[in-house]
Amino acid sequence: GAGVSQSPRYKVAKRGQDVALRCDPISGHVSLFWYQQALGQGPEFLTYFQNEAQLDKSGLPSDRFFAERPEGSVSTLKIQRTQQEDSAVYLCASSVGTGVAKNIQYFGAGTRLSVL
Amino acid sequence: DQQVKQNSPSLSVQEGRISILNCDYTNSMFDYFLWYKKYPAEGPTFLISISSIKDKNEDGRFTVFLNKSAKHLSLHIVPSQPGDSAVYFCAARRVTGGGNKLTFGTGTQLKVEL
């Protein structure tokens, strides 16, 4: 596709449920990022992949959050035992590479997660 | 600890006038700065960027100014158009030693009125 695609666009979960959020990056993009955006805030970094390698997961808020990109393309962000504070928009971004000029991140429309 | 700050949550400007959006940062290790625009129900869209070795970058109606000594950058939009109405996010990155993650401000809602 032409841009970063995320699914589902909206997800409602009961507290304690597990959820999986999917990201299809721009074809050929090496780097993939996940961000969490709470209401009224800017996006906050969660984790970063270069191809299939997860190089930085310093932003994951707890061990309930897990991300993978097994074939270096599609990525899944999984949240186990969801809590109300997990309610946010989860944004995925991809970029061509790691040089300055090539590392503009292009964002998907996000998945809005509501935990009841 | 908010390392990137956008102190104006909203800004209203008349069509045709200049819009100036401001951003301050505290981390002197940041060396690359970006502005993103966001419409409702869409993801942030890249607008313009600047490296810390420059003090100005221009792209059409959009100009970003960087004042390293003041740790301040601003985005100028001239002339402003109704389609510019959106939330604007300032973001910063450490190119060397900081990985590739972006640190965002909280955004400024720009409204361009007819």
Boltz contact constraints between the chains, C-beta under 6 A:
constraints:
  - contact:
      token1: [A, 41]
      token2: [B, 106]
      max_distance: 6.0
  - contact:
      token1: [A, 42]
      token2: [B, 89]
      max_distance: 6.0
  - contact:
      token1: [A, 42]
      token2: [B, 104]
      max_distance: 6.0
  - contact:
      token1: [A, 42]
      token2: [B, 105]
      max_distance: 6.0
  - contact:
      token1: [A, 42]
      token2: [B, 106]
      max_distance: 6.0
  - contact:
      token1: [A, 42]
      token2: [B, 107]
      max_distance: 6.0
  - contact:
      token1: [A, 43]
      token2: [B, 104]
      max_distance: 6.0
  - contact:
      token1: [A, 45]
      token2: [B, 101]
      max_distance: 6.0
  - contact:
      token1: [A, 48]
      token2: [B, 101]
      max_distance: 6.0
  - contact:
      token1: [A, 56]
      token2: [B, 99]
      max_distance: 6.0
  - contact:
      token1: [A, 91]
      token2: [B, 43]
      max_distance: 6.0
  - contact:
      token1: [A, 100]
      token2: [B, 95]
      max_distance: 6.0
  - contact:
      token1: [A, 103]
      token2: [B, 100]
      max_distance: 6.0
  - contact:
      token1: [A, 104]
      token2: [B, 46]
      max_distance: 6.0
  - contact:
      token1: [A, 107]
      token2: [B, 43]
      max_distance: 6.0
  - contact:
      token1: [A, 107]
      token2: [B, 44]
      max_distance: 6.0
  - contact:
      token1: [A, 108]
      token2: [B, 43]
      max_distance: 6.0
  - contact:
      token1: [A, 109]
      token2: [B, 42]
      max_distance: 6.0
  - contact:
      token1: [A, 109]
      token2: [B, 43]
      max_distance: 6.0
  - contact:
      token1: [A, 110]
      token2: [B, 43]
      max_distance: 6.0
